[in-house]
Amino acid sequence: MSIELLNLGCGNRFHRDWVNVDFVSNDALVREYDLRRGIPYSDNRFNGVYHSHVLEHFTKEQGSYFIKECYRVLKPEGIVRVVVPDLEQIARNYLDALRNVTEDSTNLNSAAYEWSVAELLDQIVRESSGGEIKKIWSQETIINEQQIISRVGHEFISFRENYLHDMQSHTSVAKNSIVHSLKRRVRNLLMRCLKVSHEDLQTSRFKNCGECHKWMYDRHSLKALLISCGFKEVDIKTAWESGIPNWSSYLSLDVEDGVLRKPDSLYMEAIK
């Protein structure tokens, strides 16, 4: 009997044995589809559905619809695996950092506190790509680097290796061309007519790009959501364990060179 597995919002983490879907596709193995509209497959098709750090980018109402769609496309006894930033972990990290900086306001404790606040709030309130977290990661020297690695792992390491170098070597596009000037004039005229500022337009565009977190989950709220959508036998997992068949072959979805890709994660599975 063939086994079909579905990876939703996969980004650049996908496997050729899976059906892979994302909002934007950069590979022939990934189908492009707006998952806010649902999941573009028939009922009772898949043995397993997986998504990592996707659910939090939907509003609470959109997230409920998305999980119901996961339930719909799963076969009876199929497994959903949901990976999200763990609100409980983030909150505990903030409280620990607050206590430490209150008791001893060293530079290290202050940096750890600033990071914990950014981790808690920045993804929700930011109005430009990267927000406060990008500012912290872009510092020449980061005295609490090990704390950040322990929280977000591979994502931070990759950023530090690539981003600053890319920024230094970036070549800006010339802005004095006739075409560019004409476009700018038309845009400015239109915004004046609509009484919309350039800043408001940029913020609105960013808020709709999908980068921000729209809701957060902990072990209680995520379990409650899964049960409300019809799932049973909800269980917390680790990155290395899963009820999905042959999970050991797919560890690269959650693990990078033997290390958690996203240490701030909550891993939860449930059965249809």
C-alpha positions in Angstrom: 0.0 0.0 0.0 1.5 3.4 -1.1 1.9 6.1 1.5 1.4 9.7 0.7 2.7 12.5 2.8 2.0 16.2 2.6 4.4 19.1 3.6 2.6 22.5 3.8 4.4 25.8 3.8 7.6 24.0 3.2 9.9 26.8 2.2 13.3 25.3 1.3 12.8 22.3 3.6 11.1 19.6 1.5 11.6 16.0 0.6 11.1 14.4 -2.8 9.1 11.6 -1.3 6.5 14.1 -0.1 4.0 16.3 -1.8 5.3 19.8 -1.0 3.3 23.0 -1.1 4.2 26.6 -0.3 2.8 30.1 -1.0 5.8 30.7 -3.3 7.6 28.0 -5.1 11.3 28.1 -5.9 11.7 24.5 -7.0 9.9 22.1 -9.3 9.2 19.8 -6.4 7.1 22.5 -4.7 3.6 23.3 -5.7 2.7 27.0 -5.4 -0.6 27.7 -3.7 -2.1 30.2 -1.3 -2.9 28.1 1.8 -5.2 30.7 3.2 -7.7 29.4 0.6 -7.4 25.8 1.9 -5.4 22.8 0.9 -5.7 21.9 -2.9 -6.2 18.2 -2.5 -9.2 15.8 -2.2 -10.6 14.4 1.0 -9.0 11.4 2.8 -5.9 11.3 0.5 -2.8 11.6 2.8 -1.3 9.3 5.5 0.5 12.2 7.1 0.4 16.0 7.0 3.3 18.1 8.3 3.9 21.8 8.7 6.6 23.7 10.6 6.4 27.3 11.7 3.4 28.0 9.5 0.3 28.0 11.7 1.4 31.1 13.7 1.4 33.1 10.5 -2.4 32.7 10.2 -4.9 34.6 12.3 -6.6 32.6 15.0 -9.6 32.1 12.8 -7.6 31.3 9.7 -5.5 28.8 11.8 -8.7 26.9 12.8 -9.7 26.7 9.2 -6.2 25.5 8.2 -6.2 22.7 10.8 -9.7 21.6 9.6 -8.3 21.4 6.1 -5.5 19.2 7.4 -8.1 17.0 9.0 -10.1 16.8 5.7 -7.2 15.7 3.5 -6.0 13.1 5.9 -7.0 9.5 5.6 -8.7 7.9 8.7 -6.0 7.2 11.3 -3.7 9.6 9.4 -1.3 11.8 11.4 -0.9 15.5 11.5 2.4 16.9 12.8 2.4 20.5 13.8 5.5 22.5 14.7 5.1 26.0 16.1 7.1 28.4 18.2 6.4 27.5 21.8 4.7 30.4 23.6 5.4 28.8 26.9 9.1 28.5 26.3 9.3 32.1 25.0 7.4 33.4 28.1 9.5 31.5 30.5 12.7 32.8 28.8 11.4 36.3 29.1 10.6 35.9 32.8 14.0 34.4 33.5 15.7 37.2 31.7 13.7 39.8 33.6 14.6 38.3 36.9 18.3 38.1 36.0 18.6 41.7 34.8 16.6 43.0 37.8 18.9 41.2 40.2 22.1 42.0 38.3 22.1 44.5 35.4 25.3 43.4 33.7 25.8 44.0 30.0 25.2 40.3 29.4 22.0 40.2 31.4 20.8 43.4 29.7 21.4 42.0 26.2 19.7 38.7 27.2 16.7 40.7 28.4 16.5 42.8 25.2 16.6 39.6 23.2 13.9 37.9 25.3 11.6 40.9 24.8 12.2 40.9 21.0 11.6 37.2 20.8 8.3 37.6 22.6 6.9 40.6 20.8 8.8 41.5 17.6 7.2 39.0 15.3 3.8 40.4 16.2 4.4 44.1 16.2 7.2 44.6 13.6 6.4 46.9 10.6 9.5 46.1 8.5 11.2 42.9 7.5 13.3 41.5 10.3 12.2 44.0 12.8 14.1 44.4 16.1 15.4 40.8 15.8 17.2 41.8 12.6 18.8 44.8 14.3 20.0 42.6 17.1 21.4 39.9 14.7 23.1 42.6 12.6 25.3 44.0 15.4 29.0 43.7 14.9 29.4 42.1 18.3 26.7 40.1 20.0 27.6 39.4 23.6 24.7 37.0 24.2 25.2 35.0 21.0 25.1 31.7 22.8 21.7 32.5 24.3 20.3 33.3 20.8 21.8 30.1 19.3 20.1 28.1 22.1 16.8 29.8 21.3 16.7 29.8 17.4 19.7 27.6 16.4 20.4 27.2 12.7 18.4 30.2 11.6 20.6 32.6 13.5 23.9 30.8 12.6 23.0 30.9 8.9 22.1 34.6 9.2 25.4 35.5 10.8 27.3 33.5 8.1 25.5 35.0 5.1 23.5 38.1 5.8 26.2 40.6 6.7 28.4 39.5 3.8 25.5 39.8 1.4 24.7 43.3 2.7 28.3 44.5 2.2 28.5 43.2 -1.3 25.1 44.3 -2.3 25.0 46.6 -5.3 22.1 49.0 -5.4 20.1 49.6 -8.5 20.6 53.1 -10.0 17.6 55.3 -9.2 18.1 58.1 -11.7 16.8 56.4 -14.8 13.9 58.0 -16.7 11.7 54.9 -16.2 12.3 54.9 -12.4 11.7 58.6 -12.2 8.4 58.4 -14.1 7.2 55.5 -11.9 8.0 57.4 -8.8 6.1 60.5 -9.9 3.0 58.5 -10.9 3.1 56.7 -7.5 3.5 59.9 -5.5 0.6 61.5 -7.4 -1.6 58.5 -6.8 -0.8 58.5 -3.1 -1.5 62.2 -2.8 -4.9 61.7 -4.5 -5.7 58.8 -2.1 -4.2 60.7 0.9 -2.0 57.7 1.6 1.6 58.2 2.8 4.5 56.2 1.4 5.2 54.9 5.0 1.6 53.7 5.4 1.8 52.0 2.1 5.0 50.2 2.9 3.7 49.2 6.3 0.4 47.8 4.8 2.3 45.9 2.2 4.6 44.4 4.8 1.8 43.4 7.2 0.2 41.4 4.3 3.4 39.7 3.2 3.1 36.7 5.7 6.3 37.4 7.7 4.5 38.5 10.9 3.1 36.1 13.5 -0.7 36.5 13.8 -1.2 34.1 16.8 0.8 32.0 19.2 0.4 28.6 20.7 1.4 26.6 23.8 0.8 22.9 24.7 -2.7 23.7 26.0 -4.0 25.9 23.2 -2.6 23.8 20.4 -4.0 20.6 21.8 -7.4 22.3 22.3 -7.3 23.5 18.7 -6.5 20.0 17.3 -9.3 18.4 19.4 -11.8 21.1 18.3 -11.1 20.3 14.7 -11.8 16.6 15.2 -8.4 15.1 16.0 -7.8 12.5 18.7 -4.8 11.1 20.6 -2.9 14.4 20.7 0.6 14.0 21.9 3.8 16.1 22.3 6.8 14.8 20.4 10.4 15.7 19.9 12.1 16.5 16.6 13.4 12.9 16.5 10.2 11.0 17.1 7.0 10.8 15.2 4.2 8.4 14.3 4.6 9.3 10.6 5.9 6.2 8.8 9.6 6.2 8.2 10.2 9.4 10.1 13.9 8.7 10.5 14.3 9.3 6.8 12.8 12.7 7.0 14.6 14.1 10.1 16.2 16.9 8.0 12.8 18.6 8.1 13.4 19.3 11.8 17.1 18.6 12.4 20.2 20.1 10.9 23.4 18.1 11.2 22.1 16.4 14.4 21.0 19.7 16.0 17.5 21.1 16.3 16.8 23.6 13.4 14.4 25.6 15.6 15.0 25.0 19.3 12.1 27.3 20.3 9.6 24.8 18.8 6.7 22.8 20.2 6.2 19.5 18.3 2.7 18.0 18.5 1.0 15.2 16.6 -2.6 13.9 16.5 -4.6 11.3 14.7 -7.7 11.6 12.5 
